[in-house]
């Protein structure tokens, strides 16, 4: 049996470093367009890839800590 654990750390100057779930990272693509401006182009490309390949329409993702 194999297991993979990931943590996504989102750092913003105003709020500092926060751990986010996969669902919260994917949700960034559904928010206002100004969210994209807060990330480098390579980071936003990764966020879009996550959204396209790992979205969870049924809400089955577990919270990662």
Phi and psi in radians as a Rosetta constraint file:
Dihedral C 1 N 2 CA 2 C 2 CIRCULARHARMONIC -2.089 0.35
Dihedral N 2 CA 2 C 2 N 3 CIRCULARHARMONIC 2.655 0.35
Dihedral C 2 N 3 CA 3 C 3 CIRCULARHARMONIC -2.455 0.35
Dihedral N 3 CA 3 C 3 N 4 CIRCULARHARMONIC 2.474 0.35
Dihedral C 3 N 4 CA 4 C 4 CIRCULARHARMONIC -2.244 0.35
Dihedral N 4 CA 4 C 4 N 5 CIRCULARHARMONIC 2.216 0.35
Dihedral C 4 N 5 CA 5 C 5 CIRCULARHARMONIC -2.078 0.35
Dihedral N 5 CA 5 C 5 N 6 CIRCULARHARMONIC 2.278 0.35
Dihedral C 5 N 6 CA 6 C 6 CIRCULARHARMONIC -2.201 0.35
Dihedral N 6 CA 6 C 6 N 7 CIRCULARHARMONIC 2.570 0.35
Dihedral C 6 N 7 CA 7 C 7 CIRCULARHARMONIC -2.253 0.35
Dihedral N 7 CA 7 C 7 N 8 CIRCULARHARMONIC 2.359 0.35
Dihedral C 7 N 8 CA 8 C 8 CIRCULARHARMONIC -1.870 0.35
Dihedral N 8 CA 8 C 8 N 9 CIRCULARHARMONIC 2.098 0.35
Dihedral C 8 N 9 CA 9 C 9 CIRCULARHARMONIC -1.869 0.35
Dihedral N 9 CA 9 C 9 N 10 CIRCULARHARMONIC 2.083 0.35
Dihedral C 9 N 10 CA 10 C 10 CIRCULARHARMONIC -1.849 0.35
Dihedral N 10 CA 10 C 10 N 11 CIRCULARHARMONIC 2.076 0.35
Dihedral C 10 N 11 CA 11 C 11 CIRCULARHARMONIC -1.915 0.35
Dihedral N 11 CA 11 C 11 N 12 CIRCULARHARMONIC 2.219 0.35
Dihedral C 11 N 12 CA 12 C 12 CIRCULARHARMONIC -2.288 0.35
Dihedral N 12 CA 12 C 12 N 13 CIRCULARHARMONIC 2.479 0.35
Dihedral C 12 N 13 CA 13 C 13 CIRCULARHARMONIC -0.981 0.35
Dihedral N 13 CA 13 C 13 N 14 CIRCULARHARMONIC -0.651 0.35
Dihedral C 13 N 14 CA 14 C 14 CIRCULARHARMONIC -1.399 0.35
Dihedral N 14 CA 14 C 14 N 15 CIRCULARHARMONIC -0.563 0.35
Dihedral C 14 N 15 CA 15 C 15 CIRCULARHARMONIC -1.935 0.35
Dihedral N 15 CA 15 C 15 N 16 CIRCULARHARMONIC -0.194 0.35
Dihedral C 15 N 16 CA 16 C 16 CIRCULARHARMONIC 1.413 0.35
Dihedral N 16 CA 16 C 16 N 17 CIRCULARHARMONIC -2.788 0.35
Dihedral C 16 N 17 CA 17 C 17 CIRCULARHARMONIC -1.556 0.35
Dihedral N 17 CA 17 C 17 N 18 CIRCULARHARMONIC 2.202 0.35
Dihedral C 17 N 18 CA 18 C 18 CIRCULARHARMONIC -2.329 0.35
Dihedral N 18 CA 18 C 18 N 19 CIRCULARHARMONIC 2.414 0.35
Dihedral C 18 N 19 CA 19 C 19 CIRCULARHARMONIC -1.442 0.35
Dihedral N 19 CA 19 C 19 N 20 CIRCULARHARMONIC 2.288 0.35
Dihedral C 19 N 20 CA 20 C 20 CIRCULARHARMONIC -2.120 0.35
Dihedral N 20 CA 20 C 20 N 21 CIRCULARHARMONIC 2.619 0.35
Dihedral C 20 N 21 CA 21 C 21 CIRCULARHARMONIC -1.397 0.35
Dihedral N 21 CA 21 C 21 N 22 CIRCULARHARMONIC 2.902 0.35
Dihedral C 21 N 22 CA 22 C 22 CIRCULARHARMONIC -1.011 0.35
Dihedral N 22 CA 22 C 22 N 23 CIRCULARHARMONIC -0.760 0.35
Dihedral C 22 N 23 CA 23 C 23 CIRCULARHARMONIC -1.052 0.35
Dihedral N 23 CA 23 C 23 N 24 CIRCULARHARMONIC -0.677 0.35
Dihedral C 23 N 24 CA 24 C 24 CIRCULARHARMONIC -1.204 0.35
Dihedral N 24 CA 24 C 24 N 25 CIRCULARHARMONIC -0.628 0.35
Dihedral C 24 N 25 CA 25 C 25 CIRCULARHARMONIC -1.192 0.35
Dihedral N 25 CA 25 C 25 N 26 CIRCULARHARMONIC -0.787 0.35
Dihedral C 25 N 26 CA 26 C 26 CIRCULARHARMONIC -1.075 0.35
Dihedral N 26 CA 26 C 26 N 27 CIRCULARHARMONIC -0.648 0.35
Dihedral C 26 N 27 CA 27 C 27 CIRCULARHARMONIC -1.083 0.35
Dihedral N 27 CA 27 C 27 N 28 CIRCULARHARMONIC -0.404 0.35
Dihedral C 27 N 28 CA 28 C 28 CIRCULARHARMONIC -1.006 0.35
Dihedral N 28 CA 28 C 28 N 29 CIRCULARHARMONIC -0.553 0.35
Dihedral C 28 N 29 CA 29 C 29 CIRCULARHARMONIC -1.293 0.35
Dihedral N 29 CA 29 C 29 N 30 CIRCULARHARMONIC -0.253 0.35
Dihedral C 29 N 30 CA 30 C 30 CIRCULARHARMONIC -1.670 0.35
Dihedral N 30 CA 30 C 30 N 31 CIRCULARHARMONIC -0.101 0.35
Dihedral C 30 N 31 CA 31 C 31 CIRCULARHARMONIC -1.492 0.35
Dihedral N 31 CA 31 C 31 N 32 CIRCULARHARMONIC -3.052 0.35
Dihedral C 31 N 32 CA 32 C 32 CIRCULARHARMONIC -1.004 0.35
Dihedral N 32 CA 32 C 32 N 33 CIRCULARHARMONIC 2.691 0.35
Dihedral C 32 N 33 CA 33 C 33 CIRCULARHARMONIC -1.058 0.35
Dihedral N 33 CA 33 C 33 N 34 CIRCULARHARMONIC -0.406 0.35
Dihedral C 33 N 34 CA 34 C 34 CIRCULARHARMONIC -1.165 0.35
Dihedral N 34 CA 34 C 34 N 35 CIRCULARHARMONIC -0.299 0.35
Dihedral C 34 N 35 CA 35 C 35 CIRCULARHARMONIC -1.040 0.35
Dihedral N 35 CA 35 C 35 N 36 CIRCULARHARMONIC -0.706 0.35
Dihedral C 35 N 36 CA 36 C 36 CIRCULARHARMONIC -1.067 0.35
Dihedral N 36 CA 36 C 36 N 37 CIRCULARHARMONIC -0.618 0.35
Dihedral C 36 N 37 CA 37 C 37 CIRCULARHARMONIC -1.170 0.35
Dihedral N 37 CA 37 C 37 N 38 CIRCULARHARMONIC -0.288 0.35
Dihedral C 37 N 38 CA 38 C 38 CIRCULARHARMONIC -1.486 0.35
Dihedral N 38 CA 38 C 38 N 39 CIRCULARHARMONIC -0.051 0.35
Dihedral C 38 N 39 CA 39 C 39 CIRCULARHARMONIC -2.157 0.35
Dihedral N 39 CA 39 C 39 N 40 CIRCULARHARMONIC 2.694 0.35
Dihedral C 39 N 40 CA 40 C 40 CIRCULARHARMONIC -1.180 0.35
Dihedral N 40 CA 40 C 40 N 41 CIRCULARHARMONIC 2.826 0.35
Dihedral C 40 N 41 CA 41 C 41 CIRCULARHARMONIC -1.095 0.35
Dihedral N 41 CA 41 C 41 N 42 CIRCULARHARMONIC -0.659 0.35
Dihedral C 41 N 42 CA 42 C 42 CIRCULARHARMONIC -1.229 0.35
Dihedral N 42 CA 42 C 42 N 43 CIRCULARHARMONIC -0.649 0.35
Dihedral C 42 N 43 CA 43 C 43 CIRCULARHARMONIC -1.131 0.35
Dihedral N 43 CA 43 C 43 N 44 CIRCULARHARMONIC -0.750 0.35
Dihedral C 43 N 44 CA 44 C 44 CIRCULARHARMONIC -1.162 0.35
Dihedral N 44 CA 44 C 44 N 45 CIRCULARHARMONIC -0.622 0.35
Dihedral C 44 N 45 CA 45 C 45 CIRCULARHARMONIC -1.080 0.35
Dihedral N 45 CA 45 C 45 N 46 CIRCULARHARMONIC -0.717 0.35
Dihedral C 45 N 46 CA 46 C 46 CIRCULARHARMONIC -1.137 0.35
Dihedral N 46 CA 46 C 46 N 47 CIRCULARHARMONIC -0.741 0.35
Dihedral C 46 N 47 CA 47 C 47 CIRCULARHARMONIC -1.080 0.35
Dihedral N 47 CA 47 C 47 N 48 CIRCULARHARMONIC -0.737 0.35
Dihedral C 47 N 48 CA 48 C 48 CIRCULARHARMONIC -1.121 0.35
Dihedral N 48 CA 48 C 48 N 49 CIRCULARHARMONIC -0.720 0.35
Dihedral C 48 N 49 CA 49 C 49 CIRCULARHARMONIC -1.069 0.35
Dihedral N 49 CA 49 C 49 N 50 CIRCULARHARMONIC -0.773 0.35
Dihedral C 49 N 50 CA 50 C 50 CIRCULARHARMONIC -1.006 0.35
Dihedral N 50 CA 50 C 50 N 51 CIRCULARHARMONIC -0.775 0.35
Dihedral C 50 N 51 CA 51 C 51 CIRCULARHARMONIC -1.089 0.35
Dihedral N 51 CA 51 C 51 N 52 CIRCULARHARMONIC -0.742 0.35
Dihedral C 51 N 52 CA 52 C 52 CIRCULARHARMONIC -1.294 0.35
Dihedral N 52 CA 52 C 52 N 53 CIRCULARHARMONIC -0.630 0.35
Dihedral C 52 N 53 CA 53 C 53 CIRCULARHARMONIC -1.779 0.35
Dihedral N 53 CA 53 C 53 N 54 CIRCULARHARMONIC -0.268 0.35
Dihedral C 53 N 54 CA 54 C 54 CIRCULARHARMONIC -2.324 0.35
Dihedral N 54 CA 54 C 54 N 55 CIRCULARHARMONIC 0.455 0.35
Dihedral C 54 N 55 CA 55 C 55 CIRCULARHARMONIC -1.184 0.35
Dihedral N 55 CA 55 C 55 N 56 CIRCULARHARMONIC 2.806 0.35
Dihedral C 55 N 56 CA 56 C 56 CIRCULARHARMONIC -2.312 0.35
Dihedral N 56 CA 56 C 56 N 57 CIRCULARHARMONIC 1.280 0.35
Dihedral C 56 N 57 CA 57 C 57 CIRCULARHARMONIC -1.081 0.35
Dihedral N 57 CA 57 C 57 N 58 CIRCULARHARMONIC -0.460 0.35
Dihedral C 57 N 58 CA 58 C 58 CIRCULARHARMONIC -1.559 0.35
Dihedral N 58 CA 58 C 58 N 59 CIRCULARHARMONIC -0.072 0.35
Dihedral C 58 N 59 CA 59 C 59 CIRCULARHARMONIC 1.232 0.35
Dihedral N 59 CA 59 C 59 N 60 CIRCULARHARMONIC 0.663 0.35
Dihedral C 59 N 60 CA 60 C 60 CIRCULARHARMONIC -1.661 0.35
Dihedral N 60 CA 60 C 60 N 61 CIRCULARHARMONIC -0.170 0.35
Dihedral C 60 N 61 CA 61 C 61 CIRCULARHARMONIC -1.124 0.35
Dihedral N 61 CA 61 C 61 N 62 CIRCULARHARMONIC 2.428 0.35
Dihedral C 61 N 62 CA 62 C 62 CIRCULARHARMONIC -1.564 0.35
Dihedral N 62 CA 62 C 62 N 63 CIRCULARHARMONIC 2.745 0.35
Dihedral C 62 N 63 CA 63 C 63 CIRCULARHARMONIC -1.309 0.35
Dihedral N 63 CA 63 C 63 N 64 CIRCULARHARMONIC 2.255 0.35
Dihedral C 63 N 64 CA 64 C 64 CIRCULARHARMONIC -1.700 0.35
Dihedral N 64 CA 64 C 64 N 65 CIRCULARHARMONIC 2.338 0.35
